[in-house]
Amino acid sequence: MFNANLDPYATPPPALRSHFKWFKASGYQAPIEDESVWLEVDGIPTLAADHLVETDCFSAARINSVTKAFEDQIISPESFGHANRRILTIPSLPGLIWIPSLLPPSTQRTLLDRLFHRDLGNPRHKTNLHLHHNVIYPSDRVTSTKTSRDGVSRPSFFAFPSSDEPYMTPRDPSSHGSISLTQFLSKKLRWITLGGQYNWTSKEYPKEEGPDFPPDIGRLVQGLFQDIKPEAAIVNVYSPGDTLSLHRDVSEECNQPLVSISLGCDCIFLVGIEQGESKKLSWAALKLRSGDALYMADDARFAWHGVPKIFSGTCPSSLEAWPSSQSESMDPHAVDQFSSWKGWLANKRVNLNVRQVYAENLSAN
């Protein structure tokens, strides 16, 4: 299957839109099962975890090797347990692979640090705020910085104390107002693009070369999923009540798999595939938790997918204080430079969705 004939402006199947609305409006709380999946039974979405098939596993040795290199430190047995991670599939959705708890807590925290302290502060990685506001970067107005792996120090937005004072001005004051730093980080920030800067209006990647994809995050993803060359990603930031509309990722020039990593609160992920000439719809809804990874290849590569529901208050205890440091091993007298933002992640979900863009780079894999 290839994406050349798929319309990026197409609307999702009515039945899938109906399921999206059902999950969004339902009073479901996050189930207690480790893995939960809903399928259609007699026309009704029904919990059906017995439809998950374990096909293989990620070895603990492989995960430890890749994540240890990403963190640049040794992962203690207490933080991970040296357990293999199951690879789960759903037979009715070929190409969709789910690996629960793939990333250990310490790796999740390191990934959050680099995405939000380093990459959000890089002006070349655009955000949704760039569409309508003049984005003001911390620059050298802050005294403490996070040093990137390439040796470049960039201030973190989180190094500023929370403030309701106007911070970013609108490009068109007749259509939008100024926003404060608190508004920006607490609610207005919805996405960050890394690497290839996707144009959300034209639904295509620009001809000019974008910023380099963060090399350490690229090595993390490619170390775990070796048949993708990370070239672009979107970091989605969800607050309580937020959703992600049903869509297909069809603007890339190749059909290499997508990799999606969940951080923070639980969510419902709805995915559907139209199969054959009849376009018969097969769908499932998965409850994703922090550290889970999805791999979408083959038929699932261009599947419809979206997020109809976020379960606030489900962030794991190891991350709920982020960006504040909560390590018991820290010097109790050390200054926590992000203390005013403690608990920022407690009711949020962050999703990192990575893809390869260009077909000519297939040989590099």
Disulfide bonds with the S-S distance in Angstrom:
none
